[in-house]
Amino acid sequence: MKLKNYLAAVVLASAISTNAQPAKITVDAAHPGHAISPTLWGIFFEDINLSADGGLYPELVRNRSFEDSDKPESWKFSSGAGGGSTAAIDSSRPLNTFNPHSLRVNVDGAFTLQNEGYWGMNIVKGDSYRLKLAARVADGFSGPLKVKILSSAGAELASGEISGLDGDWGYRTLELTASDSDPKALLQISASGKGALFLDMISLMPEKTWKDHGLRTDLAGALDNLHPAFMRFPGGNWIEGDDLAHMYHWKTTIGDIDSRTPLWNTWGYNTTQGLGFYEYLQLCEDLGAEPLFGISCGIALGDKDVPLSQMGQWIQDALDAIEYANGPTNSVWGGLRAQAGHSAPFNLKFMEIGNENGGPHYAERWALLVNAIRAKYPDMKLIATSSLQDGSHPIEPRPDIVDEHYYETPESFMRRADQYDSYDRSGPKIFIGEYAVTQKAGLGNLRAAIGEAAFMTGMERNSDIVELASYAPLFVNMNHRAWNPDLINFDSSRWYGLPGYYVQQMFSANRGDEVLPVQVNAPMAEVEKSHGQIGVGTWNTAAEFKDMKVTAPDGTVLFQSDLSNGSPDWQKLGDGAWLVKDGALQQNAEKEFVRALAGRRDWTNYTFTLKARKISGREGFLVLFHIAGDEGRNWWNLGGWGNTADGIEFGDTLDRKPGRIETGRWYDLKLAVNGGNVKCYLDGELIHDVDCEKSASVRSLYACASHDDATGDVIVKVVNASADPLETKLDLSGAQNLTGQGTAIVLASASGADENSLDEPTKVSPKTEPVSFSGNSLTRAYPGNSFTVLRLHAK
Ligand code: AHR
C-alpha cells in the first residue's frame, strides 16, 4: 500500500505528546466523524492446525476414506490369536473415482480395527452418534461386523452390529448412544470368519451439531461469541497449495461427502473437504457474517504459476462460485446449492483473488479474473492482495479493497496504531485480512493482546478506509500446532480463547456507529532492555556458515563454534535440514524461518563474527541477535525481500538498503551489539548503525472513541501499553447528556506474560465494573498492560 501525505479532512488522528505531563485523553463528543464500517470486525477461517478436520468439522474418525497415504494411517489393525488376518490399502475397485483407496481386510479368523480419531474421540453420556460406512465382501466372508465405541480404558460406551453385507459397495448405518462419557474414546470394528472385506468412508459423527448444521457446537459457539461481521475463508496459504496440483478448488468440496476429493494441505495433513464451500456459506449465514471467499489466482506457494493461456478453468471457477452462492435455482450451480438444502441465495458480496501474491505475474492474473468477474457481476467487491515483498498491489483494474497482513511484535503493532491516519482516502479500501502479534507472544499472552488492541484503536479510528479486519489464525488443535499463536485453542472436548480473543470480542461487541475525534497525551512506555542469543538462519534459501565466534567487549571469547563433532551447540528451529560439511554448518531446506541459535539469553554486549555463503534459493542469509525466545526474529537480513535488500529487522524493519547476495561467494560478516545499538559490517564495510531500542520505543496510551446510536452511549477504548498503572484524565468535551454512570470492561492480569490454558481458560478475561463520574471528565488508573472499554451512558 502506498503511504501518501494525506491528512483526513475530519481530524481523527490522535495527537501525541511525548512530554512528561499527566496522561490525558480528550474526546470531542460534540463532533462525530465518519461512520464506522459495519463490517469492520470479522474472522478469518483457514484450514490450518487441523481447524476443520479434527476441529470445527466434527468427524470423529481420522482417515475415514483411507486417502491419507498408501498405508492405513490412523487405523490400528490386529489379528485375533492364532488367526492370520491382514489389512492393506486397496485400489482395485474403488467406492467411486473421487476416493480411489479403500481398506481390504483379508479375514482369516478374528480381527479388530481401531481408530482414535484426532487424539481421542469426545463421547458424551446420553448423546447419539451416527456411524456410517461403505462395505463390500468377497471370497466367502459375509460378516457380521461388530461396532463398538470404547473408552480409553477399554469400557464399552456403545455398540451395534452390521450384517447383510454383499459383493457390491453399499452403505450401512448405526445409531449409537453413549452410556458414559470419555473425551478420549475410540471406535472399534471387529469380525471373524474367512474371506475378504472392503471398507471405505467410515464415519462417526455426533448427532448434536451447532444449529443442526453439522459443526462442533462449542467451537462454532466460540466463533459466535466474537460477533463477527464477516468471515474470510478458506485460507491463506491453504488456497495457494504447495504446487499446482494442490491448489484449493471449491468444486471438489461440494456434494455428498464421498464425492469430495480429499486434498493435501500445505499445513501438513490431508483434508477430507467435509467442511466444503456450502458448509462455509451456511456457517457465515448462521453467524450473521458476510461471506468473504478467497480463490486461488493460479499461483501456488513458491510462485509456481498456471500459464496465462490456461487460466480458463480458474476464471470459470470464480464465476461459478458466485453462481453457486448467489445464482437462481434454475441456474446450474444455483440449482446444486438448492439441492444441497439452500434455495435462497447466500448473498456473497466479497471475493478475494489470491493470497499474499504480488508482482507482474499476479497483476496479469488479477486482470484476467477481475475483468471476467466484473463483466458478469459488476457489484462484487473484489479484493486484491498486497505483496509481502514491498506492499504493492495491482493498479489496473483498480481493486475495491486491498488485503494487508501483519505478524509482528507487540511494540510494532503499537507503532502501527497511527499508520492509517495518513493513508490516501482516494485509494482502495483496506482489509487487514491477517494480523496477530506472533513475536514475544508465548502461546498467546496478554502483552500480545495489548499490542493487537493498540493497533485496533487505529483501525477503528480509520474505519472510513479500513473496511474489514480479521485476526489470524483462528483455531488450533493443540495436538497439531503448525502456527503459533492461534486465537482459539482446543482439544477433543475443550477450548479456550487467548487474551486476544477477548480483545476481538470487546471491540466487536462495543463498536459504535460514528467515530469521535480523540487526542491522547501520554508519556512514552519503558522499553525492556534488549538481550539474547545469536544465531544464523535462512528464508527459502540454502546456505552455509563457518567461523562463528562471539567476543565480549573486553575481548573474552564468549562462544566459538566447534563443528568437529557435529553441531551440538546449535539449537535448530524451524523446518531446516542442517548438516556439518567441510567445517561449515550447512542448511539445505528452502523453507521459511529456519534458524539455529547459540549462546546465552542474558547476553547484552558482544561482537559476533562469521562467514556465510549462499548455496541456492530465493534470498540470502539471516544473522540473528538478541534472541530471547524461540520465536524471536531480531536479525540482520542479507538478501531479504526476494534478494533485493539488506535490512535490520527488530520488530519492524528499522533500516533497509538495496542489497543482493551472490550464490557461491563467501561473505565476511560482523555484528557489533552494544545494548540496543547494532552495527553491521559486510566484508569490512559498515552497512547499518541502528539504535534498535530507541527506534522500537512506544507510547504508553492508545485510544479511540465512538458514539452508539442505539443507546446514546459514548464508548471509549483505552489501551495502557506500559507495565505500570497509568492515572489518566478523560475529558469528554462537548458531551451534553451523560448520566455520570457507565461501565468499564477491563482486560488485565498480574503480568503481560500471563496466558489462558485449558485448565485456566478465563484466567485473562474481561471483568465488568460500574463507573460513576460527574460532569464531563473521568479520572481513573488504567492497569499496566490493560485494555479497557468504557461505556458512558446518556440520558
Ligand atoms: O495465518 C497463517 C498464514 O499466514 C496464512 O495462511 C498466510 O496467508 C499467512 O502467511
Boltz pocket constraint, residues with backbone or C-beta under 6 A from the ligand:
constraints:
  - pocket:
      binder: B
      contacts: [[A, 46], [A, 48], [A, 235], [A, 236], [A, 237], [A, 238], [A, 355], [A, 356], [A, 405], [A, 434], [A, 472], [A, 473], [A, 483]]
      max_distance: 6.0
